Amino acid sequence: MIELIKSHRSIRAFKESPLTDNQIDLITESGQWAPTSHHVQAYSILVIKDEEKKKQLAALAGNQVYVEKCPVFFVICADFYRLKQASEKHDQPFEVGEQEQVLVGSIDAALVAQNMLLAARAQGLGGVMIGGIRNDPEAISTLLELPQYTFPVMGLCVGYPDQDPDQKPRMPKRAVIHEERYNQEIIGEALEEYDQTISLYYSERTNGKRKDTWTEHMAHHFSTPKRKEVGNHMKKQGFLK
Ligand SMILES: Cc1cc2nc3c(=O)[nH]c(=O)nc-3n(C[C@H](O)[C@H](O)[C@H](O)COP(=O)(O)O)c2cc1C
């Protein structure tokens, strides 16, 4: 298990070979065995094999071709629709308007997705998670007929790998693992080291064409607001009241 976890790389090119129903079942069942807050199981998994639907999802995710080319694309949603039914069944008020429930549904979905990716990898498959499905959550919800009290959290492409990428170096341990207390003093120096590691990694992979550091990349990423529509969509779906 540890070898499997530590050999992770996102896979973005897939062979055409389809997955069997049994392979897909093993992936989705493994997702179901993730722990969930208070046993609420506030998630749903949509299994998408239809070529036309994958094409539309790829476009909505920002033209990410691997969403179309992977044999199976999963959309993992936060889902309180069943919980609404439970409340109605027992004549109870239904309160999901706080930020807390958005976190609960997102965490459940993320744990499910990671279990699914590991279950895929355990079968010799590979995959990549797709946050791009939050580019236009309204369109995704319409396309997939998602009901009230749900929202899409992430996608997951799965298939037989048709590439063998290097692993992306992780931060030095001391930047992310703290003993007994958060050690702010170490961060600046650890980032310096990591910038050099990442710059070398990109340089080697691109024959020197790309040499940017991790902090440069992140500074650019966080210089503009992202996916402003997500909050509006959540409100429309019954959250963040
Ligand atoms: C929630 C989530 C959303 C992601 N969304 C995308 C995406 O839309 N497109 C993509 O190519 N990769 C996506 N990724 C993959 C990350 O870019 C990748 O995990 C990261 O660069 C580290 O590389 P590695 O997974 O190969 O170690 C996503 C990963 C996560 C966890």
The ligand as an ORCA input file, in Angstrom:
! r2SCAN-3c Opt
* xyz 0 1
  C      -8.638     18.327     -6.601
  C      -7.644     18.257     -7.741
  C      -7.967     18.847     -8.936
  C      -7.078     18.756    -10.032
  N      -7.455     19.283    -11.236
  C      -6.681     19.080    -12.309
  C      -7.112     19.492    -13.603
  O      -8.206     20.050    -13.770
  N      -6.306     19.216    -14.656
  C      -5.097     18.577    -14.521
  O      -4.424     18.358    -15.531
  N      -4.660     18.186    -13.316
  C      -5.414     18.406    -12.207
  N      -5.010     17.957    -10.978
  C      -3.721     17.246    -10.841
  C      -2.655     18.148    -10.228
  O      -2.232     19.097    -11.172
  C      -1.479     17.242     -9.780
  O      -1.921     16.375     -8.770
  C      -0.299     18.061     -9.274
  O       0.251     18.839    -10.298
  C       0.808     17.143     -8.743
  O       1.229     16.261     -9.743
  P       1.135     14.685     -9.526
  O      -0.290     14.356     -9.206
  O       1.588     14.065    -10.813
  O       2.052     14.337     -8.398
  C      -5.843     18.076     -9.869
  C      -5.528     17.503     -8.639
  C      -6.409     17.590     -7.583
  C      -6.047     16.942     -6.265
*
